């Protein structure tokens, strides 16, 4: 029978379920009431043990895969579960949804993910808020010295290994509200550091062709022409993404629009000469209020990050674009005169509010 052992020495008892095994990872909490399918298949959670603060998980079961476009699913954020382990209060023994075909527990078993239920997740969340997100294990006894085996360099583990081209969905398949005024297909270089399918769906449904590149592939060395460059979300310490930072530096010398999401926001800051820093316990959930500083407009956002951009470190020409209304952390940056910008939150709204989806249209209008 496993327990959750934190590197602080604290132990949280519970009942094992899912895969019969042990795991080591950074223990984090997420506050979303729904979206466990999207959360566990989000590559940004790679290397982490996720605690769900919402008390009941699994009530709508697990859906089957359903293709949206080539290599892009309609629901899941990737082709596999990326978390190391799961912690929750109550597991729904039964599930009910017209598209569900498998229980949450069976899904974890099939993907060899250990889990712990009947845990006091309120007390665990309070501990993480006090200590910060720290290493821990789901195991019968403490595992070693709880050193991060990858030292924060997770992106190479989740990034694709080869360049692929994704064509936009046909006009008949697109949401009419998301179509472009002209029939010319724009192309973007998509630097994939562990991108969520939701981002791909938003671009493809808006009629863009995507040249999907690994995190260390300079797109300007390929035989493609681009109308813009995009940098995706991804896990780990942004300062460890040396290759991607160099690609950003190259992109900033080109006369092309640039947009980034989550890790892409941090990569933009680092490529421009700014700094990033680790947050105490990060932002993970679907209810984070952010304000666009220029317009004072407030939007509610979906978030998943443990690092932030130091807004005071931005070089001349750049400015803070969005700010978090809860803790005033930097939630987006942009260049003052060039079409270069990025946000820390997730405008693709998977899972979460759709307030920020207009940012995809804003980027496309710049192409």
Residue pairs with C-beta under 8 A, 6 or more apart in sequence:
1 15
1 16
1 140
2 14
2 16
2 22
2 114
2 116
2 138
2 139
2 140
3 11
3 12
3 13
3 14
3 116
3 138
3 139
3 140
4 11
4 12
4 14
4 27
4 49
4 87
4 116
4 119
4 124
4 136
4 137
4 138
5 11
5 136
5 137
5 138
5 139
5 141
5 142
5 143
6 12
6 27
6 127
6 131
6 134
6 135
6 136
7 134
7 135
7 136
7 146
8 127
8 131
8 134
10 127
12 87
12 116
12 119
12 120
12 123
12 124
13 119
14 87
14 116
14 117
14 118
14 119
15 116
15 117
15 118
16 114
16 115
16 116
16 138
17 91
17 105
17 108
17 115
17 116
17 117
18 86
18 105
18 108
18 109
18 113
18 114
18 115
19 108
19 109
19 111
19 112
19 113
19 114
19 115
20 114
21 112
21 114
22 114
22 137
22 138
22 139
22 140
22 143
23 49
23 84
23 85
23 113
23 114
23 137
23 138
23 139
24 84
24 135
24 136
24 137
24 139
24 143
24 144
24 146
24 149
25 47
25 48
25 49
25 83
25 84
25 85
25 135
25 136
25 137
26 47
26 48
26 49
26 133
26 134
26 135
26 136
26 148
26 306
27 48
27 49
27 51
27 87
27 124
27 128
27 133
27 134
27 135
27 136
28 45
28 48
28 49
28 50
28 51
28 128
28 133
28 281
28 282
28 284
28 306
29 50
29 51
29 52
29 53
29 121
29 124
29 125
29 128
29 281
29 284
30 39
30 50
30 51
30 52
30 53
30 284
30 285
30 304
31 53
31 54
31 284
31 285
31 286
31 287
32 39
32 52
32 54
32 284
32 285
32 286
32 287
32 302
32 351
32 352
33 54
33 286
34 54
34 60
34 286
34 351
35 286
35 350
35 351
35 352
36 52
36 57
36 58
36 104
37 62
37 63
37 75
37 76
38 75
38 76
38 77
38 196
38 198
38 350
38 351
39 45
39 50
39 52
39 83
39 304
39 351
40 50
40 81
40 82
40 83
40 86
40 113
41 76
41 77
41 78
41 79
41 80
41 81
41 82
42 77
42 78
42 82
42 196
42 233
42 304
43 77
43 78
43 82
43 158
43 194
43 195
43 196
43 233
43 234
43 235
44 82
44 194
44 196
44 233
44 234
44 235
44 262
44 263
44 304
44 305
45 82
45 83
45 235
45 304
46 82
46 83
46 154
46 157
46 158
46 194
46 235
46 236
47 84
47 148
47 150
47 154
47 157
47 235
47 236
48 83
48 84
48 235
49 83
49 84
49 85
49 86
49 87
49 136
49 137
49 138
50 83
50 85
50 86
50 87
51 87
51 88
51 119
51 121
51 124
51 125
51 128
52 86
52 87
52 88
52 89
52 121
53 121
53 122
53 125
55 88
55 89
55 90
55 121
56 89
56 90
56 92
57 88
57 89
57 90
57 91
57 92
57 104
58 91
58 92
58 95
58 103
58 104
58 105
59 92
59 94
59 95
59 96
60 95
60 96
60 97
60 100
61 95
61 96
61 97
61 100
61 101
61 102
61 103
61 104
62 95
62 100
62 101
62 102
62 103
62 104
62 106
62 107
63 75
63 97
63 99
63 100
63 101
64 99
64 101
65 73
65 75
65 76
66 73
66 74
66 75
67 73
67 74
68 74
68 169
68 197
68 201
68 204
69 166
69 167
69 168
69 169
69 200
69 201
69 204
70 166
70 167
71 164
71 166
72 166
72 197
72 200
72 201
72 204
73 79
73 197
74 201
76 197
77 196
77 197
77 198
77 350
78 158
78 196
78 197
80 111
81 107
81 108
81 111
81 113
82 158
82 235
83 113
84 113
85 113
85 114
85 115
85 116
85 138
86 108
86 113
86 114
86 115
86 116
87 115
87 116
87 119
87 121
87 124
87 138
88 115
88 116
88 117
88 119
88 121
89 117
89 118
89 119
89 120
89 121
90 117
90 118
91 104
91 105
91 117
92 104
93 103
94 103
95 103
95 104
102 110
105 115
108 114
108 115
114 138
115 138
116 138
128 134
128 281
129 280
129 281
132 279
132 280
132 281
133 280
133 281
133 282
133 306
134 146
135 146
135 147
135 148
136 146
137 143
137 146
150 157
150 236
151 237
151 240
152 236
152 237
152 239
152 240
153 236
153 237
153 240
153 241
154 194
154 234
154 235
154 236
154 240
155 193
155 194
155 215
155 234
155 235
155 236
155 240
155 241
155 244
155 263
156 215
156 216
157 235
158 193
158 194
158 234
158 235
159 192
159 193
159 194
159 214
159 215
159 216
159 234
160 192
160 212
160 213
160 214
161 214
162 214
163 211
163 212
163 213
163 214
163 217
163 222
164 211
164 212
165 209
165 210
165 211
165 212
166 200
166 204
166 209
166 210
166 212
167 204
167 209
168 174
168 185
168 203
168 204
168 205
168 206
168 207
168 208
168 209
169 204
169 205
171 179
173 205
174 205
174 206
174 207
175 205
178 205
178 206
178 361
179 206
179 207
180 186
180 206
180 207
180 364
185 207
185 208
185 209
186 207
186 208
186 209
186 227
186 228
186 364
186 367
187 208
187 209
187 210
187 211
187 224
187 225
187 226
187 227
188 203
188 208
188 209
188 210
188 211
188 226
188 227
188 228
188 229
188 230
188 367
189 211
189 213
189 219
189 220
189 224
189 226
189 228
189 229
189 230
190 200
190 203
190 210
190 211
190 212
190 213
190 230
190 232
191 213
191 215
191 217
191 219
191 229
191 230
191 231
191 232
191 244
191 247
191 264
192 212
192 213
192 214
192 215
192 232
193 215
193 231
193 232
193 233
193 234
193 241
193 244
193 263
193 264
193 267
194 232
194 233
194 234
194 235
194 263
195 212
195 232
195 233
195 234
196 232
196 233
196 346
196 348
196 350
197 350
198 346
198 348
198 349
198 350
199 232
199 233
199 261
199 346
199 348
200 210
200 212
201 348
202 347
202 348
202 357
202 360
203 210
203 230
203 360
204 210
206 360
206 361
206 364
208 364
211 219
211 222
211 224
211 226
213 219
213 222
215 234
215 241
215 243
215 244
216 243
216 244
216 247
217 247
218 246
218 247
218 250
219 226
219 229
219 247
220 250
220 251
220 254
226 256
227 256
227 257
227 367
228 256
228 257
228 258
228 259
228 363
228 366
228 367
229 251
229 254
229 256
229 257
229 258
229 259
230 258
230 259
230 260
230 261
230 264
230 363
231 244
231 248
231 258
231 259
231 260
231 261
231 263
231 264
231 267
231 268
231 342
232 260
232 261
232 262
232 263
232 264
233 261
233 262
233 263
233 264
233 304
233 346
234 241
234 262
234 263
235 263
237 278
237 307
238 245
238 263
238 266
238 267
238 270
238 276
238 307
239 270
239 276
241 263
241 267
241 270
244 267
245 267
245 270
245 271
246 271
247 271
248 258
248 267
248 268
248 270
248 271
248 272
249 271
251 258
251 271
252 258
252 271
252 272
252 340
257 339
257 340
257 363
257 366
257 367
258 268
258 339
258 340
258 341
258 342
259 341
259 342
259 359
259 363
260 267
260 268
260 341
260 342
260 343
261 342
261 343
261 345
261 346
261 347
261 348
262 303
262 304
262 305
262 343
262 344
262 345
262 346
263 305
264 342
265 309
265 332
265 333
265 342
265 343
265 344
266 276
266 307
266 308
266 309
266 344
267 342
268 333
268 340
268 341
268 342
269 275
269 276
269 309
269 310
269 313
269 314
269 318
269 333
269 342
270 276
272 314
272 315
272 317
272 318
273 315
274 309
274 310
274 313
274 314
274 315
274 318
274 333
275 309
275 310
275 313
276 307
276 308
276 309
276 310
277 307
277 308
277 310
278 306
278 307
279 305
279 306
279 307
279 308
279 329
281 306
282 304
282 305
282 306
282 307
283 303
283 304
283 305
283 324
283 329
283 344
284 303
284 304
284 305
285 302
285 303
286 300
286 301
286 302
286 303
286 351
286 352
286 353
287 300
287 352
287 353
288 300
288 301
288 302
288 303
288 324
288 326
288 331
288 345
289 298
289 299
289 300
289 301
289 324
289 325
289 326
290 298
290 299
290 300
290 301
290 322
290 323
290 324
290 325
290 331
290 332
290 345
290 356
291 297
291 298
291 299
291 322
291 323
291 325
292 298
292 299
292 321
292 322
292 332
293 320
293 321
293 322
293 323
294 321
298 325
299 353
299 355
299 356
300 352
300 353
300 355
301 331
301 345
301 346
301 347
301 352
301 353
301 355
301 356
302 345
302 346
302 348
302 349
302 350
302 351
302 352
302 353
303 344
303 345
303 346
304 346
305 344
308 329
308 330
308 344
309 330
309 333
309 344
310 330
311 320
311 323
311 330
311 333
314 320
314 333
317 335
317 336
317 337
317 338
318 333
318 334
318 335
318 336
319 333
319 334
319 336
320 330
320 332
320 333
321 331
321 332
321 333
321 334
321 341
321 343
322 330
322 331
322 332
322 343
322 344
322 345
323 329
323 330
323 331
324 330
324 331
329 344
330 344
331 343
331 344
331 345
332 341
332 342
332 343
332 344
332 345
333 341
333 342
334 340
334 341
334 342
335 341
339 366
341 363
343 356
343 359
345 356
346 352
346 356
347 356
347 357
347 358
347 359
347 360
348 357
348 360
349 355
349 356
349 357
